[in-house]
Amino acid sequence: MHRRAFFAACSMSLASAAVSAAPLDCLDEKTRTQVERNQTDWAQLNRYRADNQALAVNKTRVDVVFMGDSITEGWVPKAPDLFKTGRVGRGISGQTTPQMLVRFRQDVLDLHPRVVHIMAGTNDVAGNTGPMTPEMTQANLLSMVDLARAHKIKVVLASIPPADHFFWRPESQPNPAIPNLNVWIKEYARTHKIRYADYFSAMADEKNVMKPGLANDGVHPTPEGYAVMNPIAERAIAQALRS
């Protein structure tokens, strides 16, 4: 294809369709890798498969699984004291609740933990895997809770942390979508006697965005942000274990 025509075709594809439908040659390397992974392992079941197998082979006891997205993924290296023996992180950057639901059996149920800590929804609001309504997010959270409870696993439902903006999807607005979802999560947890970890209230300012110093990009916590989250997580896990 003539160079000018090629770039015109790329521009038209990117403007008129989802990135995942655009010609791969149009995309930068990072986006191309993401698209290829979505086409071959949409829920990223391969991400923790070997780690899970190693836990089984070594007969390692798992007390708590932290299921989530990049906020959970980043928690492990930035707050290692929280992830002491018996606690494992199963966060994957960019994931939405439908992706987490697909891998919930492999990354949570099959590890037979005593507690699962579920923090999800940021990327639903951002629309990472396509447009989602609050009801869709709620349904996926309900399904994860139902699966955990059916397997006698205690549940901690986490609030979605505050966000100022989504730098990767500036067209999506986290406010008031995140606070509104948190109202539902908190009420559902209350009425179903599930422990609720309220990170949002501890981290949000009067405008419902991250307090200064708690995130370096408006979304992902800094070590200082995780330091605020750690005692909230510890309390919620302890309460879940006593329930």
ChimeraX attribute file (.defattr): number of C-alpha atoms within 10 A of each C-alpha:
attribute: neighborCount
match mode: 1-to-1
recipient: residues
	/A:1	7
	/A:2	7
	/A:3	8
	/A:4	8
	/A:5	10
	/A:6	13
	/A:7	14
	/A:8	12
	/A:9	16
	/A:10	17
	/A:11	13
	/A:12	12
	/A:13	17
	/A:14	17
	/A:15	11
	/A:16	11
	/A:17	10
	/A:18	11
	/A:19	16
	/A:20	18
	/A:21	11
	/A:22	20
	/A:23	13
	/A:24	16
	/A:25	11
	/A:26	17
	/A:27	16
	/A:28	9
	/A:29	11
	/A:30	8
	/A:31	14
	/A:32	18
	/A:33	13
	/A:34	14
	/A:35	19
	/A:36	13
	/A:37	13
	/A:38	14
	/A:39	11
	/A:40	9
	/A:41	13
	/A:42	16
	/A:43	21
	/A:44	17
	/A:45	16
	/A:46	11
	/A:47	14
	/A:48	17
	/A:49	13
	/A:50	11
	/A:51	13
	/A:52	18
	/A:53	14
	/A:54	12
	/A:55	13
	/A:56	14
	/A:57	9
	/A:58	8
	/A:59	10
	/A:60	13
	/A:61	15
	/A:62	18
	/A:63	18
	/A:64	26
	/A:65	25
	/A:66	23
	/A:67	23
	/A:68	25
	/A:69	25
	/A:70	19
	/A:71	22
	/A:72	23
	/A:73	17
	/A:74	19
	/A:75	24
	/A:76	20
	/A:77	13
	/A:78	16
	/A:79	16
	/A:80	9
	/A:81	10
	/A:82	18
	/A:83	16
	/A:84	11
	/A:85	12
	/A:86	13
	/A:87	18
	/A:88	23
	/A:89	21
	/A:90	24
	/A:91	26
	/A:92	21
	/A:93	13
	/A:94	18
	/A:95	22
	/A:96	26
	/A:97	28
	/A:98	21
	/A:99	18
	/A:100	26
	/A:101	19
	/A:102	16
	/A:103	19
	/A:104	21
	/A:105	15
	/A:106	15
	/A:107	25
	/A:108	26
	/A:109	20
	/A:110	13
	/A:111	21
	/A:112	19
	/A:113	21
	/A:114	21
	/A:115	24
	/A:116	27
	/A:117	26
	/A:118	27
	/A:119	22
	/A:120	28
	/A:121	28
	/A:122	29
	/A:123	21
	/A:124	24
	/A:125	24
	/A:126	24
	/A:127	17
	/A:128	16
	/A:129	19
	/A:130	11
	/A:131	11
	/A:132	16
	/A:133	11
	/A:134	15
	/A:135	11
	/A:136	14
	/A:137	19
	/A:138	16
	/A:139	13
	/A:140	20
	/A:141	22
	/A:142	15
	/A:143	15
	/A:144	23
	/A:145	20
	/A:146	14
	/A:147	17
	/A:148	22
	/A:149	14
	/A:150	11
	/A:151	14
	/A:152	14
	/A:153	22
	/A:154	23
	/A:155	27
	/A:156	26
	/A:157	22
	/A:158	25
	/A:159	25
	/A:160	22
	/A:161	27
	/A:162	30
	/A:163	26
	/A:164	18
	/A:165	19
	/A:166	18
	/A:167	12
	/A:168	9
	/A:169	12
	/A:170	10
	/A:171	11
	/A:172	16
	/A:173	15
	/A:174	23
	/A:175	16
	/A:176	13
	/A:177	17
	/A:178	23
	/A:179	21
	/A:180	12
	/A:181	19
	/A:182	20
	/A:183	11
	/A:184	15
	/A:185	20
	/A:186	18
	/A:187	13
	/A:188	16
	/A:189	17
	/A:190	12
	/A:191	8
	/A:192	8
	/A:193	12
	/A:194	20
	/A:195	23
	/A:196	26
	/A:197	25
	/A:198	20
	/A:199	20
	/A:200	21
	/A:201	17
	/A:202	15
	/A:203	23
	/A:204	19
	/A:205	13
	/A:206	8
	/A:207	11
	/A:208	19
	/A:209	23
	/A:210	27
	/A:211	18
	/A:212	12
	/A:213	14
	/A:214	20
	/A:215	21
	/A:216	13
	/A:217	15
	/A:218	18
	/A:219	21
	/A:220	20
	/A:221	27
	/A:222	18
	/A:223	18
	/A:224	13
	/A:225	22
	/A:226	24
	/A:227	16
	/A:228	16
	/A:229	21
	/A:230	15
	/A:231	13
	/A:232	17
	/A:233	19
	/A:234	13
	/A:235	14
	/A:236	21
	/A:237	24
	/A:238	13
	/A:239	15
	/A:240	21
	/A:241	16
	/A:242	8
	/A:243	10
